[in-house]
């Protein structure tokens, strides 16, 4: 596993990390034993950053609880990033995010589920919060209490990030970035580099499309139901599937495609950390191998070319 300095504290973090949305039953049922084994397999393969959220899981918070069960005894060897602001929304009972005390209380509830006394990273999970100052005030309170080290926001909107960072108040941002979604290379990522904002990448496999196992005949369920024929995202998904076929000519299919997709985002010169999701230990072991090296210049250029964007921003 390759490790790299991350964030304003310069932590030594694995270049690929595990996201825990998949293990909370929102992408299909995953029994607890399977979930815990997946998490420990990631750790055993060198992953030392785990991303979760209060809103992950059915019920909400289940992913945090499972992460705690698997790794609370190794807390001093890992970094935990969580997110607040979405708890209860899927059930129609959202928690309040319009004042600092409510947000602070959500953070403390998250720590209770995680069985730890501080978050390494805590994100605002609302992609365009109505009350960003409430989050910023709460995050500062938590830092003063010793409950929080770095804070930020999960968003894909540059104007939102700028408001959240209006006084240099954003340490880390989590963004959706992949071979199929590269627009952040133009403005958002350069802004982060200019302002020394650490970058955590979600969606590196684009909700599984870059696994290469789906075709236009595939039937999707759960959070991907809108990809089906007649669904709101169908046209976009068809164009993405066409692009995946082109990428396969460069990378190969299956594990080779997945590894290349993860390495592509990890190889950006902004030195981000690329998250992968997985439902079981086998998927985790395969995804973790992507962290063994970055792409060569030739590999990076080939992927840039095949996705029709100039070869820029390669990590050196």
Protein Blocks (a to p, Z undefined) as FASTA:
>chain_A
ZZddedjkopacdfbdcdfklmnopnopadfklmmmmmmmmmmnopabdcddfkgccdeh
klmmmmmmmmmmmmmmcccdddehjeoklnopacdfkbfklmmmmmmmmmmmnopabdfb
dcdfbfbdfblmlmmmmmmmmmmnopafbdcdddfbfklmmmmmmnopafbdcddddfkl
mklmmmmmmmmmmnopacddehklonolmnopacfkbccehjllmmpghiaklmmmmmmm
mmmmmmmmmnogajlmmmmmmmmmmmpmklpadddddfbfklmmmmmmmmmpccdfklmm
mmmmmnopacehiaZZ
